[in-house]
Amino acid sequence: MGLTMTSPSARCMLANPNVVSRSVAAQNRRFRAATVRERSVILSLLALAAVNAAGQTVPSPYAGSETCQTCHEDIYNAFAKNPHHRVETDAKPGWKGHGFKGQACESCHGPAQKHTESASAEDIRNPAKLLAAATDKICLTCHLNQPTHVGRLQSSHARNQVACTTCHQIHANGPFGLVARKPASINEQCANCHISVWAQFQKPNHHKLPEGAMSCVDCHNPHGSMRPAMTQTFAANEPGCFKCHGDKRGPFTFEHAVVRFEGCAACHEAHGSANPRMLARQEVRLVCLECHASLPAAERTGPVMGVVPPAFHDLRTARFQNCTICHQKIHGSHVDRNLLR
């Protein structure tokens, strides 16, 4: 075997042909007492015993990707232009460790030797036909802990049993990647499931998705996010809205608390609205009154500042029927705590 044994106990293990056949408990005791070098020899002996059982070499359950080409030539040729083909050709140590080198097809479909002999679909694994959790487990063998998949296990897509292969077409897109890249194609794919959301974009005021100027993934992270509705984050985990609307970001001396604690969606309907400012209500005052109805003033020296007569903000008067005439700095202010202009 070409092994040099310096420890008497190690030489005893190597010389004793019954070491592999001892009871599990005895092996465990000896393994725990052995040195690192001795453990390596023991593991080598166990591996040799498994391979050379009855004096014969155990055949590999893997057939190799070239064998798959015999029947699946169109898929094989398309896969050669696919980013996953790197598993076949790249010498990345992690892929070698998983036994994927030269077996790119079998890294997802499992050992194929039995399938090549029987040609039965029952003898090969098809991730697209597995339960979502089982499919995700296959993908996460390589893709776990990647930044883009930070929330995959906790995202609403995962909880709703939407598998990776629902959006990612492993063989179809060839050199264009595993998923749609153009805004129009992304929006069409998302709309297949989110029909009610796509209907909101048909309202007169909306983000420019139907026009193809934006895509759903500009605002949402399909793999998951720490924010509600799987929305993208910006800078210090702030709402992704600030990526485009930076003038509303702050920080402000006097913040509008709802912007900080509930986010933009507390007042705005991001997908589409009847209001030109994409507000959640058709009139500005109706949005404000959801929080500011009949609220007292900080100092009770005069009439209450609420909206119930007799109040300072008497909604029966036209001058008080549009809040933003006076309170223009509704996203935050540096000069007035009442967000006045």
C-alpha positions as CSV (number, residue, x, y, z in Angstrom):
1,M,0.0,0.0,0.0
2,G,3.0,2.3,0.3
3,L,2.1,3.5,3.8
4,T,4.8,4.0,6.5
5,M,3.5,3.3,10.0
6,T,5.4,4.7,12.9
7,S,3.0,3.9,15.7
8,P,2.7,0.4,17.1
9,S,-1.0,0.7,17.4
10,A,-1.3,1.8,13.8
11,R,0.8,-1.2,12.6
12,C,-1.5,-3.5,14.6
13,M,-4.6,-2.0,12.9
14,L,-3.0,-2.4,9.5
15,A,-1.9,-6.0,10.1
16,N,-5.1,-7.2,11.6
17,P,-7.5,-8.2,8.7
18,N,-10.5,-8.3,11.0
19,V,-10.4,-4.5,11.8
20,V,-13.1,-3.8,9.3
21,S,-15.4,-6.5,10.6
22,R,-15.3,-5.6,14.3
23,S,-18.3,-4.3,16.0
24,V,-19.3,-0.7,15.5
25,A,-18.7,0.2,19.2
26,A,-15.2,-1.3,19.1
27,Q,-14.3,0.6,16.0
28,N,-15.6,3.8,17.4
29,R,-13.5,3.4,20.6
30,R,-10.3,2.7,18.6
31,F,-11.1,5.6,16.2
32,R,-11.5,8.1,19.0
33,A,-8.2,6.9,20.6
34,A,-6.2,7.1,17.4
35,T,-4.0,10.0,16.3
36,V,-4.9,12.0,13.2
37,R,-2.4,10.0,11.1
38,E,-3.9,6.7,12.4
39,R,-7.4,7.9,11.7
40,S,-6.5,8.6,8.1
41,V,-5.2,5.1,7.7
42,I,-8.3,3.6,9.2
43,L,-10.5,5.6,6.8
44,S,-8.4,4.5,3.9
45,L,-8.8,0.8,5.0
46,L,-12.5,1.2,5.2
47,A,-12.7,2.8,1.8
48,L,-10.6,0.0,0.3
49,A,-12.7,-2.6,1.9
50,A,-15.8,-1.1,0.4
51,V,-14.3,-0.9,-3.1
52,N,-12.6,-4.3,-3.1
53,A,-15.4,-6.3,-1.5
54,A,-15.3,-9.9,-2.8
55,G,-12.2,-8.9,-4.8
56,Q,-14.3,-6.9,-7.2
57,T,-14.4,-3.1,-7.9
58,V,-17.8,-1.6,-7.2
59,P,-19.1,0.0,-10.5
60,S,-19.7,3.7,-10.4
61,P,-23.4,4.8,-10.3
62,Y,-22.4,7.8,-12.5
63,A,-22.5,7.6,-16.3
64,G,-21.0,11.0,-17.2
65,S,-22.5,13.8,-19.2
66,E,-21.2,12.4,-22.6
67,T,-23.4,9.4,-22.1
68,C,-26.5,11.7,-21.6
69,Q,-25.7,13.2,-25.0
70,T,-26.5,10.0,-26.8
71,C,-30.2,10.4,-26.2
72,H,-30.5,14.1,-25.2
73,E,-28.4,15.7,-27.8
74,D,-30.5,18.8,-28.2
75,I,-30.5,19.5,-24.4
76,Y,-26.8,18.6,-24.2
77,N,-25.9,21.1,-27.0
78,A,-28.0,23.9,-25.4
79,F,-26.5,23.1,-22.0
80,A,-23.0,23.6,-23.3
81,K,-23.8,27.3,-23.7
82,N,-25.4,27.5,-20.3
83,P,-23.7,29.0,-17.2
84,H,-24.2,25.7,-15.3
85,H,-21.8,24.1,-17.8
86,R,-19.0,25.4,-15.7
87,V,-19.6,22.5,-13.4
88,E,-18.4,20.3,-16.2
89,T,-15.3,22.2,-17.1
90,D,-14.3,24.4,-14.2
91,A,-11.7,23.1,-11.7
92,K,-13.4,24.7,-8.7
93,P,-12.6,22.6,-5.7
94,G,-16.1,22.7,-4.3
95,W,-17.5,21.0,-7.4
96,K,-14.8,18.4,-7.3
97,G,-15.6,17.7,-3.7
98,H,-19.2,17.0,-4.6
99,G,-18.2,14.7,-7.3
100,F,-19.7,16.9,-10.1
101,K,-16.6,17.3,-12.2
102,G,-17.4,15.8,-15.6
103,Q,-20.9,15.0,-14.4
104,A,-22.7,18.3,-14.8
105,C,-26.0,16.6,-15.8
106,E,-25.9,14.3,-12.8
107,S,-25.2,17.1,-10.4
108,C,-28.9,17.9,-10.6
109,H,-30.4,14.7,-12.0
110,G,-28.5,12.3,-9.8
111,P,-26.5,9.1,-10.8
112,A,-27.6,8.1,-14.3
113,Q,-26.0,4.7,-14.8
114,K,-29.1,2.7,-14.0
115,H,-31.2,5.1,-16.2
116,T,-28.8,4.4,-19.2
117,E,-29.4,0.7,-18.8
118,S,-33.2,0.8,-18.4
119,A,-34.1,4.0,-20.2
120,S,-36.8,4.4,-17.7
121,A,-37.8,7.8,-16.4
122,E,-38.3,6.2,-13.0
123,D,-34.5,5.6,-12.7
124,I,-33.5,9.3,-13.0
125,R,-34.3,12.4,-10.9
126,N,-36.2,15.2,-12.6
127,P,-36.1,18.3,-10.3
128,A,-39.0,19.9,-12.1
129,K,-41.3,17.1,-11.0
130,L,-40.2,17.0,-7.4
131,L,-41.7,18.9,-4.4
132,A,-40.6,22.5,-4.2
133,A,-38.6,21.8,-1.0
134,A,-36.7,18.9,-2.7
135,T,-36.0,20.9,-5.8
136,D,-34.7,23.9,-3.7
137,K,-32.5,21.5,-1.8
138,I,-30.8,20.4,-5.0
139,C,-30.2,24.0,-6.1
140,L,-29.0,25.1,-2.7
141,T,-26.3,22.4,-2.8
142,C,-24.2,24.9,-4.7
143,H,-26.2,28.2,-4.3
144,L,-26.5,28.3,-0.5
145,N,-25.3,31.4,1.2
146,Q,-24.9,33.4,-1.9
147,P,-25.8,37.1,-1.5
148,T,-28.6,37.0,-4.0
149,H,-30.2,34.1,-2.3
150,V,-30.0,35.5,1.2
151,G,-33.6,35.1,2.0
152,R,-34.6,32.1,-0.2
153,L,-35.4,29.8,2.7
154,Q,-37.6,32.4,4.4
155,S,-39.1,34.2,1.4
156,S,-42.8,34.0,0.5
157,H,-41.9,32.2,-2.7
158,A,-40.4,29.4,-0.6
159,R,-43.3,29.4,1.9
160,N,-45.8,29.2,-1.0
161,Q,-44.0,26.2,-2.5
162,V,-42.7,28.1,-5.5
163,A,-39.6,26.1,-6.5
164,C,-36.4,27.5,-8.2
165,T,-37.3,25.8,-11.5
166,T,-40.6,27.7,-11.6
167,C,-38.7,30.8,-12.7
168,H,-35.3,29.5,-13.7
169,Q,-35.4,27.4,-16.9
170,I,-32.2,25.4,-16.6
171,H,-32.0,24.2,-20.2
172,A,-34.0,26.7,-22.2
173,N,-32.2,30.1,-22.3
174,G,-28.8,28.9,-23.4
175,P,-26.2,31.8,-23.4
176,F,-28.9,34.2,-22.1
177,G,-28.7,32.8,-18.6
178,L,-31.1,30.8,-16.6
179,V,-33.9,33.4,-16.3
180,A,-35.4,36.2,-18.4
181,R,-33.3,39.3,-18.5
182,K,-35.2,41.9,-20.5
183,P,-37.8,44.0,-18.6
184,A,-40.7,42.9,-20.7
185,S,-39.9,39.2,-20.4
186,I,-39.4,39.5,-16.6
187,N,-42.7,41.3,-16.2
188,E,-44.5,38.7,-18.3
189,Q,-43.1,35.9,-16.2
190,C,-44.1,37.5,-12.9
191,A,-47.6,38.4,-14.3
192,N,-48.2,34.7,-14.9
193,C,-48.7,34.3,-11.1
194,H,-49.4,37.8,-9.9
195,I,-52.4,38.6,-12.1
196,S,-54.0,40.9,-9.6
197,V,-50.8,43.0,-9.2
198,W,-50.5,43.2,-13.0
199,A,-54.0,44.5,-13.2
200,Q,-53.1,47.4,-10.9
201,F,-50.5,48.5,-13.4
202,Q,-53.4,49.2,-15.8
203,K,-54.6,52.1,-13.7
204,P,-54.0,55.6,-15.2
205,N,-51.0,56.4,-12.9
206,H,-48.4,53.6,-12.4
207,H,-44.7,52.8,-12.5
208,K,-43.7,52.3,-16.1
209,L,-43.7,48.5,-16.2
210,P,-46.3,48.0,-19.0
211,E,-44.1,50.3,-21.1
212,G,-41.1,48.1,-20.5
213,A,-39.1,50.9,-18.8
214,M,-38.9,49.0,-15.6
215,S,-39.2,45.4,-14.3
216,C,-40.6,43.8,-11.2
217,V,-37.1,42.9,-9.9
218,D,-36.1,46.6,-9.9
219,C,-38.2,46.9,-6.7
220,H,-38.6,43.2,-5.5
221,N,-36.1,40.6,-4.7
222,P,-37.6,37.3,-5.9
223,H,-35.2,35.3,-3.6
224,G,-36.4,37.1,-0.5
225,S,-35.7,40.2,1.5
226,M,-35.8,41.4,5.1
227,R,-38.4,44.0,4.1
228,P,-42.1,43.3,3.6
229,A,-43.3,42.1,0.2
230,M,-39.8,41.0,-0.6
231,T,-38.9,44.5,-1.6
232,Q,-35.3,45.5,-2.5
233,T,-33.3,47.4,0.0
234,F,-31.1,50.4,-0.6
235,A,-28.1,51.7,1.3
236,A,-28.5,51.0,5.0
237,N,-31.4,48.5,4.6
238,E,-33.7,51.4,3.6
239,P,-36.7,50.9,1.2
240,G,-35.6,50.4,-2.4
241,C,-37.7,53.3,-3.4
242,F,-34.9,55.7,-2.4
243,K,-32.7,54.3,-5.1
244,C,-34.7,56.4,-7.6
245,H,-36.4,58.9,-5.2
246,G,-33.3,60.0,-3.4
247,D,-34.7,63.5,-2.6
248,K,-37.2,61.9,-0.2
249,R,-34.6,59.9,1.7
250,G,-33.3,62.3,4.3
251,P,-32.1,62.1,7.1
252,F,-34.3,65.0,8.2
253,T,-34.3,67.1,11.3
254,F,-38.0,66.6,11.7
255,E,-39.1,63.3,10.2
256,H,-42.5,62.2,9.2
257,A,-42.7,59.2,11.5
258,V,-44.8,57.1,9.1
259,V,-42.0,57.3,6.4
260,R,-39.5,55.9,8.9
261,F,-41.6,53.2,10.5
262,E,-44.1,52.1,7.8
263,G,-42.3,53.1,4.6
264,C,-43.5,54.6,1.4
265,A,-46.4,52.1,1.0
266,A,-48.2,53.7,4.0
267,C,-49.3,56.5,1.7
268,H,-48.4,55.4,-1.9
269,E,-49.8,52.6,-4.0
270,A,-46.6,51.5,-5.8
271,H,-48.2,49.4,-8.5
272,G,-50.8,51.8,-9.7
273,S,-53.3,54.4,-8.5
274,A,-56.1,56.8,-9.6
275,N,-54.1,59.6,-8.0
276,P,-51.4,61.4,-10.0
277,R,-49.0,61.1,-7.0
278,M,-49.9,57.4,-6.8
279,L,-51.5,57.9,-3.4
280,A,-53.5,55.2,-1.7
281,R,-56.6,57.4,-1.9
282,Q,-57.9,59.6,-4.7
283,E,-57.5,62.8,-2.6
284,V,-54.6,63.9,-0.5
285,R,-56.7,64.8,2.5
286,L,-58.2,61.3,2.7
287,V,-54.7,59.9,3.0
288,C,-53.8,62.3,5.8
289,L,-57.1,61.7,7.7
290,E,-56.3,58.0,8.1
291,C,-53.9,59.1,10.8
292,H,-54.6,62.7,11.6
293,A,-58.3,62.6,12.3
294,S,-59.5,64.6,15.4
295,L,-56.0,64.8,16.8
296,P,-55.4,67.4,19.6
297,A,-52.7,70.0,19.6
298,A,-49.5,69.8,21.6
299,E,-50.7,72.8,23.7
300,R,-54.4,73.0,24.7
301,T,-54.5,76.8,24.9
302,G,-56.9,77.2,22.0
303,P,-59.2,75.2,19.9
304,V,-58.2,71.6,19.1
305,M,-56.1,71.2,15.9
306,G,-58.1,68.2,14.7
307,V,-60.7,68.1,11.9
308,V,-63.9,67.8,14.0
309,P,-65.7,71.2,14.3
310,P,-65.1,73.5,16.0
311,A,-61.5,72.9,15.1
312,F,-58.7,74.9,13.6
313,H,-58.6,72.5,10.7
314,D,-62.3,72.7,9.8
315,L,-62.8,70.5,6.7
316,R,-65.9,72.4,5.8
317,T,-63.7,75.3,4.8
318,A,-62.1,75.0,1.4
319,R,-58.7,76.2,2.6
320,F,-58.3,73.1,4.8
321,Q,-59.4,70.6,2.2
322,N,-56.0,70.1,0.7
323,C,-53.4,69.5,3.4
324,T,-50.3,69.9,1.2
325,I,-51.1,73.5,0.5
326,C,-49.4,74.2,3.9
327,H,-47.8,71.0,4.9
328,Q,-45.6,70.6,1.8
329,K,-42.6,68.9,3.4
330,I,-44.5,65.7,4.1
331,H,-41.5,63.4,3.7
332,G,-39.5,65.3,6.3
333,S,-38.4,68.8,7.1
334,H,-35.3,70.7,8.4
335,V,-37.1,73.8,9.6
336,D,-40.5,72.9,11.0
337,R,-41.8,70.0,13.1
338,N,-45.2,70.4,11.5
339,L,-43.6,69.8,8.1
340,L,-44.7,73.3,6.9
341,R,-43.2,74.9,3.9
